[in-house]
């Protein structure tokens, strides 16, 4: 497991803390579950292939021959 430090608003932290208390789990576990669910919902086939491909040459070939969403479109979709 890797350690990750994040900054969140006080209000969001208090809501997460209360929810974690109700569910009887740590805030870390709550965040892990939420992140897994978000990735499962949003991971498309191309991203799944890229994340699972260990061969660098095949990975570069996929990147060169496939169309990907531009960064600004991805940011819009994510609300950033």
PDB file of N, CA, C and O in Angstrom:
ATOM      1  N   UNK A   1       0.832  -1.167   0.000  1.00  0.00           N
ATOM      2  CA  UNK A   1       0.000   0.000   0.000  1.00  0.00           C
ATOM      3  C   UNK A   1       0.886   1.243   0.000  1.00  0.00           C
ATOM      4  O   UNK A   1       1.973   1.242   0.578  1.00  0.00           O
ATOM      5  N   UNK A   2       0.419   2.282  -0.642  1.00  0.00           N
ATOM      6  CA  UNK A   2       1.145   3.553  -0.709  1.00  0.00           C
ATOM      7  C   UNK A   2       0.434   4.596   0.147  1.00  0.00           C
ATOM      8  O   UNK A   2      -0.791   4.587   0.268  1.00  0.00           O
ATOM      9  N   UNK A   3       1.214   5.486   0.732  1.00  0.00           N
ATOM     10  CA  UNK A   3       0.656   6.578   1.520  1.00  0.00           C
ATOM     11  C   UNK A   3       0.409   7.753   0.585  1.00  0.00           C
ATOM     12  O   UNK A   3       1.223   8.038  -0.293  1.00  0.00           O
ATOM     13  N   UNK A   4      -0.723   8.437   0.778  1.00  0.00           N
ATOM     14  CA  UNK A   4      -1.098   9.571  -0.054  1.00  0.00           C
ATOM     15  C   UNK A   4      -1.599  10.686   0.849  1.00  0.00           C
ATOM     16  O   UNK A   4      -2.477  10.472   1.685  1.00  0.00           O
ATOM     17  N   UNK A   5      -1.044  11.860   0.680  1.00  0.00           N
ATOM     18  CA  UNK A   5      -1.511  13.030   1.432  1.00  0.00           C
ATOM     19  C   UNK A   5      -2.360  13.878   0.502  1.00  0.00           C
ATOM     20  O   UNK A   5      -1.933  14.204  -0.606  1.00  0.00           O
ATOM     21  N   UNK A   6      -3.559  14.238   0.944  1.00  0.00           N
ATOM     22  CA  UNK A   6      -4.436  15.086   0.142  1.00  0.00           C
ATOM     23  C   UNK A   6      -4.933  16.238   1.001  1.00  0.00           C
ATOM     24  O   UNK A   6      -4.962  16.145   2.228  1.00  0.00           O
ATOM     25  N   UNK A   7      -5.319  17.310   0.354  1.00  0.00           N
ATOM     26  CA  UNK A   7      -5.930  18.445   1.021  1.00  0.00           C
ATOM     27  C   UNK A   7      -7.386  18.514   0.601  1.00  0.00           C
ATOM     28  O   UNK A   7      -7.688  18.485  -0.592  1.00  0.00           O
ATOM     29  N   UNK A   8      -8.295  18.606   1.569  1.00  0.00           N
ATOM     30  CA  UNK A   8      -9.718  18.743   1.268  1.00  0.00           C
ATOM     31  C   UNK A   8     -10.301  19.845   2.146  1.00  0.00           C
ATOM     32  O   UNK A   8      -9.728  20.197   3.177  1.00  0.00           O
ATOM     33  N   UNK A   9     -11.430  20.380   1.736  1.00  0.00           N
ATOM     34  CA  UNK A   9     -12.116  21.406   2.512  1.00  0.00           C
ATOM     35  C   UNK A   9     -12.529  20.849   3.868  1.00  0.00           C
ATOM     36  O   UNK A   9     -12.794  19.655   4.009  1.00  0.00           O
ATOM     37  N   UNK A  10     -12.579  21.721   4.851  1.00  0.00           N
ATOM     38  CA  UNK A  10     -12.994  21.309   6.193  1.00  0.00           C
ATOM     39  C   UNK A  10     -14.383  20.682   6.188  1.00  0.00           C
ATOM     40  O   UNK A  10     -14.617  19.679   6.862  1.00  0.00           O
ATOM     41  N   UNK A  11     -15.300  21.269   5.430  1.00  0.00           N
ATOM     42  CA  UNK A  11     -16.670  20.753   5.364  1.00  0.00           C
ATOM     43  C   UNK A  11     -16.693  19.331   4.810  1.00  0.00           C
ATOM     44  O   UNK A  11     -17.379  18.460   5.345  1.00  0.00           O
ATOM     45  N   UNK A  12     -15.944  19.103   3.740  1.00  0.00           N
ATOM     46  CA  UNK A  12     -15.882  17.768   3.149  1.00  0.00           C
ATOM     47  C   UNK A  12     -15.257  16.772   4.125  1.00  0.00           C
ATOM     48  O   UNK A  12     -15.712  15.633   4.233  1.00  0.00           O
ATOM     49  N   UNK A  13     -14.221  17.201   4.829  1.00  0.00           N
ATOM     50  CA  UNK A  13     -13.581  16.336   5.808  1.00  0.00           C
ATOM     51  C   UNK A  13     -14.571  15.944   6.912  1.00  0.00           C
ATOM     52  O   UNK A  13     -14.653  14.774   7.287  1.00  0.00           O
ATOM     53  N   UNK A  14     -15.311  16.912   7.423  1.00  0.00           N
ATOM     54  CA  UNK A  14     -16.267  16.629   8.501  1.00  0.00           C
ATOM     55  C   UNK A  14     -17.361  15.671   8.029  1.00  0.00           C
ATOM     56  O   UNK A  14     -17.775  14.784   8.776  1.00  0.00           O
ATOM     57  N   UNK A  15     -17.825  15.846   6.803  1.00  0.00           N
ATOM     58  CA  UNK A  15     -18.833  14.933   6.257  1.00  0.00           C
ATOM     59  C   UNK A  15     -18.251  13.530   6.093  1.00  0.00           C
ATOM     60  O   UNK A  15     -18.909  12.542   6.419  1.00  0.00           O
ATOM     61  N   UNK A  16     -17.026  13.442   5.591  1.00  0.00           N
ATOM     62  CA  UNK A  16     -16.371  12.140   5.416  1.00  0.00           C
ATOM     63  C   UNK A  16     -16.142  11.474   6.764  1.00  0.00           C
ATOM     64  O   UNK A  16     -16.337  10.267   6.906  1.00  0.00           O
ATOM     65  N   UNK A  17     -15.731  12.254   7.746  1.00  0.00           N
ATOM     66  CA  UNK A  17     -15.486  11.717   9.087  1.00  0.00           C
ATOM     67  C   UNK A  17     -16.771  11.169   9.699  1.00  0.00           C
ATOM     68  O   UNK A  17     -16.777  10.089  10.289  1.00  0.00           O
ATOM     69  N   UNK A  18     -17.863  11.928   9.553  1.00  0.00           N
ATOM     70  CA  UNK A  18     -19.157  11.484  10.092  1.00  0.00           C
ATOM     71  C   UNK A  18     -19.638  10.227   9.365  1.00  0.00           C
ATOM     72  O   UNK A  18     -20.124   9.288   9.997  1.00  0.00           O
ATOM     73  N   UNK A  19     -19.504  10.213   8.048  1.00  0.00           N
ATOM     74  CA  UNK A  19     -19.948   9.056   7.266  1.00  0.00           C
ATOM     75  C   UNK A  19     -19.125   7.818   7.612  1.00  0.00           C
ATOM     76  O   UNK A  19     -19.668   6.722   7.751  1.00  0.00           O
ATOM     77  N   UNK A  20     -17.817   7.999   7.751  1.00  0.00           N
ATOM     78  CA  UNK A  20     -16.939   6.881   8.115  1.00  0.00           C
ATOM     79  C   UNK A  20     -17.308   6.349   9.499  1.00  0.00           C
ATOM     80  O   UNK A  20     -17.288   5.139   9.724  1.00  0.00           O
ATOM     81  N   UNK A  21     -17.644   7.249  10.427  1.00  0.00           N
ATOM     82  CA  UNK A  21     -18.064   6.824  11.764  1.00  0.00           C
ATOM     83  C   UNK A  21     -19.342   5.990  11.696  1.00  0.00           C
ATOM     84  O   UNK A  21     -19.449   4.947  12.341  1.00  0.00           O
ATOM     85  N   UNK A  22     -20.308   6.459  10.909  1.00  0.00           N
ATOM     86  CA  UNK A  22     -21.576   5.732  10.750  1.00  0.00           C
ATOM     87  C   UNK A  22     -21.339   4.355  10.142  1.00  0.00           C
ATOM     88  O   UNK A  22     -21.940   3.371  10.574  1.00  0.00           O
ATOM     89  N   UNK A  23     -20.467   4.283   9.146  1.00  0.00           N
ATOM     90  CA  UNK A  23     -20.171   3.018   8.460  1.00  0.00           C
ATOM     91  C   UNK A  23     -19.189   2.147   9.237  1.00  0.00           C
ATOM     92  O   UNK A  23     -18.928   1.004   8.861  1.00  0.00           O
ATOM     93  N   UNK A  24     -18.641   2.702  10.336  1.00  0.00           N
ATOM     94  CA  UNK A  24     -17.655   1.983  11.160  1.00  0.00           C
ATOM     95  C   UNK A  24     -16.417   1.560  10.363  1.00  0.00           C
ATOM     96  O   UNK A  24     -15.961   0.419  10.437  1.00  0.00           O
ATOM     97  N   UNK A  25     -15.897   2.514   9.607  1.00  0.00           N
ATOM     98  CA  UNK A  25     -14.661   2.282   8.869  1.00  0.00           C
ATOM     99  C   UNK A  25     -13.829   3.558   8.893  1.00  0.00           C
ATOM    100  O   UNK A  25     -14.331   4.631   9.227  1.00  0.00           O
ATOM    101  N   UNK A  26     -12.587   3.437   8.545  1.00  0.00           N
ATOM    102  CA  UNK A  26     -11.712   4.606   8.548  1.00  0.00           C
ATOM    103  C   UNK A  26     -12.013   5.501   7.350  1.00  0.00           C
ATOM    104  O   UNK A  26     -12.602   5.072   6.358  1.00  0.00           O
ATOM    105  N   UNK A  27     -11.590   6.756   7.474  1.00  0.00           N
ATOM    106  CA  UNK A  27     -11.733   7.671   6.336  1.00  0.00           C
ATOM    107  C   UNK A  27     -10.905   7.154   5.167  1.00  0.00           C
ATOM    108  O   UNK A  27     -11.316   7.272   4.012  1.00  0.00           O
ATOM    109  N   UNK A  28      -9.744   6.584   5.461  1.00  0.00           N
ATOM    110  CA  UNK A  28      -8.896   6.034   4.395  1.00  0.00           C
ATOM    111  C   UNK A  28      -9.628   4.941   3.621  1.00  0.00           C
ATOM    112  O   UNK A  28      -9.578   4.905   2.392  1.00  0.00           O
ATOM    113  N   UNK A  29     -10.306   4.053   4.340  1.00  0.00           N
ATOM    114  CA  UNK A  29     -11.047   2.981   3.667  1.00  0.00           C
ATOM    115  C   UNK A  29     -12.190   3.558   2.852  1.00  0.00           C
ATOM    116  O   UNK A  29     -12.458   3.095   1.743  1.00  0.00           O
ATOM    117  N   UNK A  30     -12.856   4.550   3.383  1.00  0.00           N
ATOM    118  CA  UNK A  30     -13.940   5.219   2.659  1.00  0.00           C
ATOM    119  C   UNK A  30     -13.418   5.810   1.351  1.00  0.00           C
ATOM    120  O   UNK A  30     -14.048   5.668   0.303  1.00  0.00           O
ATOM    121  N   UNK A  31     -12.265   6.472   1.417  1.00  0.00           N
ATOM    122  CA  UNK A  31     -11.673   7.071   0.219  1.00  0.00           C
ATOM    123  C   UNK A  31     -11.231   5.988  -0.758  1.00  0.00           C
ATOM    124  O   UNK A  31     -11.451   6.124  -1.961  1.00  0.00           O
ATOM    125  N   UNK A  32     -10.611   4.910  -0.265  1.00  0.00           N
ATOM    126  CA  UNK A  32     -10.196   3.815  -1.155  1.00  0.00           C
ATOM    127  C   UNK A  32     -11.392   3.233  -1.893  1.00  0.00           C
ATOM    128  O   UNK A  32     -11.340   3.037  -3.107  1.00  0.00           O
ATOM    129  N   UNK A  33     -12.473   2.956  -1.163  1.00  0.00           N
ATOM    130  CA  UNK A  33     -13.679   2.390  -1.796  1.00  0.00           C
ATOM    131  C   UNK A  33     -14.261   3.355  -2.823  1.00  0.00           C
ATOM    132  O   UNK A  33     -14.661   2.947  -3.913  1.00  0.00           O
ATOM    133  N   UNK A  34     -14.305   4.632  -2.468  1.00  0.00           N
ATOM    134  CA  UNK A  34     -14.850   5.637  -3.388  1.00  0.00           C
ATOM    135  C   UNK A  34     -14.011   5.747  -4.650  1.00  0.00           C
ATOM    136  O   UNK A  34     -14.549   5.833  -5.754  1.00  0.00           O
ATOM    137  N   UNK A  35     -12.701   5.745  -4.489  1.00  0.00           N
ATOM    138  CA  UNK A  35     -11.810   5.846  -5.644  1.00  0.00           C
ATOM    139  C   UNK A  35     -11.920   4.610  -6.531  1.00  0.00           C
ATOM    140  O   UNK A  35     -11.944   4.725  -7.756  1.00  0.00           O
ATOM    141  N   UNK A  36     -11.988   3.419  -5.913  1.00  0.00           N
ATOM    142  CA  UNK A  36     -12.180   2.190  -6.710  1.00  0.00           C
ATOM    143  C   UNK A  36     -13.476   2.253  -7.514  1.00  0.00           C
ATOM    144  O   UNK A  36     -13.494   1.904  -8.694  1.00  0.00           O
ATOM    145  N   UNK A  37     -14.557   2.695  -6.878  1.00  0.00           N
ATOM    146  CA  UNK A  37     -15.857   2.777  -7.556  1.00  0.00           C
ATOM    147  C   UNK A  37     -15.805   3.787  -8.697  1.00  0.00           C
ATOM    148  O   UNK A  37     -16.352   3.539  -9.771  1.00  0.00           O
ATOM    149  N   UNK A  38     -15.148   4.931  -8.468  1.00  0.00           N
ATOM    150  CA  UNK A  38     -15.056   5.953  -9.506  1.00  0.00           C
ATOM    151  C   UNK A  38     -14.256   5.441 -10.698  1.00  0.00           C
ATOM    152  O   UNK A  38     -14.651   5.637 -11.848  1.00  0.00           O
ATOM    153  N   UNK A  39     -13.128   4.783 -10.421  1.00  0.00           N
ATOM    154  CA  UNK A  39     -12.303   4.250 -11.506  1.00  0.00           C
ATOM    155  C   UNK A  39     -13.068   3.182 -12.278  1.00  0.00           C
ATOM    156  O   UNK A  39     -13.039   3.168 -13.508  1.00  0.00           O
ATOM    157  N   UNK A  40     -13.751   2.289 -11.569  1.00  0.00           N
ATOM    158  CA  UNK A  40     -14.517   1.233 -12.231  1.00  0.00           C
ATOM    159  C   UNK A  40     -15.582   1.829 -13.141  1.00  0.00           C
ATOM    160  O   UNK A  40     -15.814   1.326 -14.241  1.00  0.00           O
ATOM    161  N   UNK A  41     -16.225   2.891 -12.691  1.00  0.00           N
ATOM    162  CA  UNK A  41     -17.288   3.528 -13.470  1.00  0.00           C
ATOM    163  C   UNK A  41     -16.737   4.281 -14.676  1.00  0.00           C
ATOM    164  O   UNK A  41     -17.377   4.309 -15.727  1.00  0.00           O
ATOM    165  N   UNK A  42     -15.565   4.887 -14.543  1.00  0.00           N
ATOM    166  CA  UNK A  42     -15.046   5.794 -15.564  1.00  0.00           C
ATOM    167  C   UNK A  42     -13.937   5.235 -16.438  1.00  0.00           C
ATOM    168  O   UNK A  42     -13.532   5.880 -17.405  1.00  0.00           O
ATOM    169  N   UNK A  43     -13.442   4.057 -16.121  1.00  0.00           N
ATOM    170  CA  UNK A  43     -12.336   3.483 -16.888  1.00  0.00           C
ATOM    171  C   UNK A  43     -12.866   2.896 -18.195  1.00  0.00           C
ATOM    172  O   UNK A  43     -13.652   1.949 -18.188  1.00  0.00           O
ATOM    173  N   UNK A  44     -12.431   3.463 -19.301  1.00  0.00           N
ATOM    174  CA  UNK A  44     -12.860   2.902 -20.576  1.00  0.00           C
ATOM    175  C   UNK A  44     -11.870   1.836 -21.038  1.00  0.00           C
ATOM    176  O   UNK A  44     -10.829   1.638 -20.411  1.00  0.00           O
ATOM    177  N   UNK A  45     -12.187   1.162 -22.116  1.00  0.00           N
ATOM    178  CA  UNK A  45     -11.370   0.031 -22.574  1.00  0.00           C
ATOM    179  C   UNK A  45      -9.949   0.456 -22.938  1.00  0.00           C
ATOM    180  O   UNK A  45      -8.995  -0.258 -22.630  1.00  0.00           O
ATOM    181  N   UNK A  46      -9.797   1.608 -23.589  1.00  0.00           N
ATOM    182  CA  UNK A  46      -8.451   2.043 -23.961  1.00  0.00           C
ATOM    183  C   UNK A  46      -7.594   2.295 -22.729  1.00  0.00           C
ATOM    184  O   UNK A  46      -6.435   1.885 -22.679  1.00  0.00           O
ATOM    185  N   UNK A  47      -8.165   2.968 -21.740  1.00  0.00           N
ATOM    186  CA  UNK A  47      -7.420   3.239 -20.511  1.00  0.00           C
ATOM    187  C   UNK A  47      -7.087   1.937 -19.797  1.00  0.00           C
ATOM    188  O   UNK A  47      -5.997   1.786 -19.245  1.00  0.00           O
ATOM    189  N   UNK A  48      -8.028   1.000 -19.808  1.00  0.00           N
ATOM    190  CA  UNK A  48      -7.791  -0.293 -19.168  1.00  0.00           C
ATOM    191  C   UNK A  48      -6.631  -1.023 -19.838  1.00  0.00           C
ATOM    192  O   UNK A  48      -5.797  -1.624 -19.160  1.00  0.00           O
ATOM    193  N   UNK A  49      -6.578  -0.973 -21.157  1.00  0.00           N
ATOM    194  CA  UNK A  49      -5.487  -1.608 -21.904  1.00  0.00           C
ATOM    195  C   UNK A  49      -4.165  -0.930 -21.553  1.00  0.00           C
ATOM    196  O   UNK A  49      -3.168  -1.604 -21.298  1.00  0.00           O
ATOM    197  N   UNK A  50      -4.159   0.390 -21.539  1.00  0.00           N
ATOM    198  CA  UNK A  50      -2.931   1.121 -21.234  1.00  0.00           C
ATOM    199  C   UNK A  50      -2.435   0.823 -19.832  1.00  0.00           C
ATOM    200  O   UNK A  50      -1.231   0.678 -19.617  1.00  0.00           O
ATOM    201  N   UNK A  51      -3.346   0.731 -18.879  1.00  0.00           N
ATOM    202  CA  UNK A  51      -2.942   0.482 -17.497  1.00  0.00           C
ATOM    203  C   UNK A  51      -2.471  -0.954 -17.283  1.00  0.00           C
ATOM    204  O   UNK A  51      -1.705  -1.229 -16.359  1.00  0.00           O
ATOM    205  N   UNK A  52      -2.928  -1.863 -18.132  1.00  0.00           N
ATOM    206  CA  UNK A  52      -2.583  -3.268 -17.912  1.00  0.00           C
ATOM    207  C   UNK A  52      -1.462  -3.780 -18.816  1.00  0.00           C
ATOM    208  O   UNK A  52      -1.005  -4.910 -18.643  1.00  0.00           O
ATOM    209  N   UNK A  53      -1.012  -2.972 -19.775  1.00  0.00           N
ATOM    210  CA  UNK A  53      -0.007  -3.421 -20.735  1.00  0.00           C
ATOM    211  C   UNK A  53       1.405  -3.264 -20.165  1.00  0.00           C
ATOM    212  O   UNK A  53       1.860  -2.139 -19.962  1.00  0.00           O
ATOM    213  N   UNK A  54       2.107  -4.378 -19.902  1.00  0.00           N
ATOM    214  CA  UNK A  54       3.454  -4.288 -19.347  1.00  0.00           C
ATOM    215  C   UNK A  54       4.535  -4.032 -20.398  1.00  0.00           C
ATOM    216  O   UNK A  54       5.624  -3.565 -20.064  1.00  0.00           O
ATOM    217  N   UNK A  55       4.242  -4.335 -21.668  1.00  0.00           N
ATOM    218  CA  UNK A  55       5.231  -4.215 -22.731  1.00  0.00           C
ATOM    219  C   UNK A  55       5.274  -2.770 -23.240  1.00  0.00           C
ATOM    220  O   UNK A  55       4.294  -2.274 -23.796  1.00  0.00           O
ATOM    221  N   UNK A  56       6.410  -2.103 -23.047  1.00  0.00           N
ATOM    222  CA  UNK A  56       6.530  -0.696 -23.419  1.00  0.00           C
ATOM    223  C   UNK A  56       6.333  -0.475 -24.920  1.00  0.00           C
ATOM    224  O   UNK A  56       5.711   0.512 -25.315  1.00  0.00           O
ATOM    225  N   UNK A  57       6.844  -1.362 -25.752  1.00  0.00           N
ATOM    226  CA  UNK A  57       6.698  -1.196 -27.203  1.00  0.00           C
ATOM    227  C   UNK A  57       5.227  -1.279 -27.615  1.00  0.00           C
ATOM    228  O   UNK A  57       4.762  -0.477 -28.425  1.00  0.00           O
ATOM    229  N   UNK A  58       4.502  -2.240 -27.060  1.00  0.00           N
ATOM    230  CA  UNK A  58       3.075  -2.344 -27.369  1.00  0.00           C
ATOM    231  C   UNK A  58       2.333  -1.112 -26.869  1.00  0.00           C
ATOM    232  O   UNK A  58       1.440  -0.601 -27.546  1.00  0.00           O
ATOM    233  N   UNK A  59       2.696  -0.642 -25.701  1.00  0.00           N
ATOM    234  CA  UNK A  59       2.069   0.538 -25.131  1.00  0.00           C
ATOM    235  C   UNK A  59       2.289   1.757 -26.023  1.00  0.00           C
ATOM    236  O   UNK A  59       1.353   2.513 -26.287  1.00  0.00           O
ATOM    237  N   UNK A  60       3.518   1.949 -26.485  1.00  0.00           N
ATOM    238  CA  UNK A  60       3.808   3.064 -27.389  1.00  0.00           C
ATOM    239  C   UNK A  60       3.034   2.938 -28.692  1.00  0.00           C
ATOM    240  O   UNK A  60       2.563   3.937 -29.234  1.00  0.00           O
ATOM    241  N   UNK A  61       2.899   1.717 -29.197  1.00  0.00           N
ATOM    242  CA  UNK A  61       2.124   1.492 -30.415  1.00  0.00           C
ATOM    243  C   UNK A  61       0.658   1.873 -30.193  1.00  0.00           C
ATOM    244  O   UNK A  61       0.053   2.517 -31.050  1.00  0.00           O
ATOM    245  N   UNK A  62       0.094   1.489 -29.076  1.00  0.00           N
ATOM    246  CA  UNK A  62      -1.292   1.844 -28.758  1.00  0.00           C
ATOM    247  C   UNK A  62      -1.438   3.358 -28.709  1.00  0.00           C
ATOM    248  O   UNK A  62      -2.398   3.908 -29.249  1.00  0.00           O
ATOM    249  N   UNK A  63      -0.492   4.032 -28.065  1.00  0.00           N
ATOM    250  CA  UNK A  63      -0.564   5.487 -27.951  1.00  0.00           C
ATOM    251  C   UNK A  63      -0.445   6.180 -29.306  1.00  0.00           C
ATOM    252  O   UNK A  63      -1.090   7.204 -29.536  1.00  0.00           O
ATOM    253  N   UNK A  64       0.369   5.633 -30.198  1.00  0.00           N
ATOM    254  CA  UNK A  64       0.581   6.239 -31.514  1.00  0.00           C
ATOM    255  C   UNK A  64      -0.592   6.024 -32.457  1.00  0.00           C
ATOM    256  O   UNK A  64      -0.867   6.873 -33.304  1.00  0.00           O
ATOM    257  N   UNK A  65      -1.285   4.902 -32.321  1.00  0.00           N
ATOM    258  CA  UNK A  65      -2.303   4.554 -33.315  1.00  0.00           C
ATOM    259  C   UNK A  65      -3.736   4.775 -32.853  1.00  0.00           C
ATOM    260  O   UNK A  65      -4.656   4.648 -33.661  1.00  0.00           O
ATOM    261  N   UNK A  66      -3.956   5.095 -31.606  1.00  0.00           N
ATOM    262  CA  UNK A  66      -5.314   5.252 -31.098  1.00  0.00           C
ATOM    263  C   UNK A  66      -5.593   6.725 -30.811  1.00  0.00           C
ATOM    264  O   UNK A  66      -4.681   7.499 -30.522  1.00  0.00           O
ATOM    265  N   UNK A  67      -6.865   7.096 -30.897  1.00  0.00           N
ATOM    266  CA  UNK A  67      -7.260   8.463 -30.586  1.00  0.00           C
ATOM    267  C   UNK A  67      -7.605   8.561 -29.108  1.00  0.00           C
ATOM    268  O   UNK A  67      -8.264   7.687 -28.545  1.00  0.00           O
ATOM    269  N   UNK A  68      -7.148   9.635 -28.499  1.00  0.00           N
ATOM    270  CA  UNK A  68      -7.427   9.856 -27.094  1.00  0.00           C
ATOM    271  C   UNK A  68      -8.071  11.224 -26.925  1.00  0.00           C
ATOM    272  O   UNK A  68      -7.902  12.108 -27.765  1.00  0.00           O
ATOM    273  N   UNK A  69      -8.791  11.387 -25.863  1.00  0.00           N
ATOM    274  CA  UNK A  69      -9.415  12.661 -25.556  1.00  0.00           C
ATOM    275  C   UNK A  69      -8.339  13.674 -25.196  1.00  0.00           C
ATOM    276  O   UNK A  69      -7.400  13.365 -24.461  1.00  0.00           O
ATOM    277  N   UNK A  70      -8.482  14.863 -25.711  1.00  0.00           N
ATOM    278  CA  UNK A  70      -7.532  15.920 -25.379  1.00  0.00           C
ATOM    279  C   UNK A  70      -7.660  16.275 -23.899  1.00  0.00           C
ATOM    280  O   UNK A  70      -8.725  16.105 -23.304  1.00  0.00           O
ATOM    281  N   UNK A  71      -6.589  16.760 -23.320  1.00  0.00           N
ATOM    282  CA  UNK A  71      -6.547  17.060 -21.890  1.00  0.00           C
ATOM    283  C   UNK A  71      -7.626  18.054 -21.487  1.00  0.00           C
ATOM    284  O   UNK A  71      -8.242  17.898 -20.433  1.00  0.00           O
ATOM    285  N   UNK A  72      -7.869  19.083 -22.315  1.00  0.00           N
ATOM    286  CA  UNK A  72      -8.875  20.080 -21.945  1.00  0.00           C
ATOM    287  C   UNK A  72     -10.282  19.488 -21.936  1.00  0.00           C
ATOM    288  O   UNK A  72     -11.110  19.884 -21.116  1.00  0.00           O
ATOM    289  N   UNK A  73     -10.564  18.546 -22.836  1.00  0.00           N
ATOM    290  CA  UNK A  73     -11.873  17.889 -22.828  1.00  0.00           C
ATOM    291  C   UNK A  73     -12.028  16.996 -21.590  1.00  0.00           C
ATOM    292  O   UNK A  73     -13.099  16.931 -20.987  1.00  0.00           O
ATOM    293  N   UNK A  74     -10.950  16.319 -21.230  1.00  0.00           N
ATOM    294  CA  UNK A  74     -10.989  15.476 -20.028  1.00  0.00           C
ATOM    295  C   UNK A  74     -11.217  16.332 -18.796  1.00  0.00           C
ATOM    296  O   UNK A  74     -11.986  15.957 -17.911  1.00  0.00           O
ATOM    297  N   UNK A  75     -10.550  17.490 -18.733  1.00  0.00           N
ATOM    298  CA  UNK A  75     -10.736  18.394 -17.596  1.00  0.00           C
ATOM    299  C   UNK A  75     -12.165  18.902 -17.526  1.00  0.00           C
ATOM    300  O   UNK A  75     -12.735  19.001 -16.439  1.00  0.00           O
ATOM    301  N   UNK A  76     -12.758  19.230 -18.684  1.00  0.00           N
ATOM    302  CA  UNK A  76     -14.154  19.675 -18.704  1.00  0.00           C
ATOM    303  C   UNK A  76     -15.071  18.576 -18.177  1.00  0.00           C
ATOM    304  O   UNK A  76     -15.967  18.835 -17.374  1.00  0.00           O
ATOM    305  N   UNK A  77     -14.841  17.359 -18.630  1.00  0.00           N
ATOM    306  CA  UNK A  77     -15.669  16.243 -18.202  1.00  0.00           C
ATOM    307  C   UNK A  77     -15.558  16.011 -16.705  1.00  0.00           C
ATOM    308  O   UNK A  77     -16.538  15.641 -16.058  1.00  0.00           O
ATOM    309  N   UNK A  78     -14.375  16.225 -16.151  1.00  0.00           N
ATOM    310  CA  UNK A  78     -14.149  16.028 -14.721  1.00  0.00           C
ATOM    311  C   UNK A  78     -14.511  17.249 -13.889  1.00  0.00           C
ATOM    312  O   UNK A  78     -14.463  17.212 -12.660  1.00  0.00           O
ATOM    313  N   UNK A  79     -14.876  18.343 -14.577  1.00  0.00           N
ATOM    314  CA  UNK A  79     -15.253  19.560 -13.874  1.00  0.00           C
ATOM    315  C   UNK A  79     -14.090  20.323 -13.278  1.00  0.00           C
ATOM    316  O   UNK A  79     -14.228  21.001 -12.260  1.00  0.00           O
ATOM    317  N   UNK A  80     -12.933  20.203 -13.929  1.00  0.00           N
ATOM    318  CA  UNK A  80     -11.726  20.893 -13.407  1.00  0.00           C
ATOM    319  C   UNK A  80     -11.496  22.206 -14.114  1.00  0.00           C
ATOM    320  O   UNK A  80     -10.537  22.913 -13.806  1.00  0.00           O
TER     321      UNK A  80
END
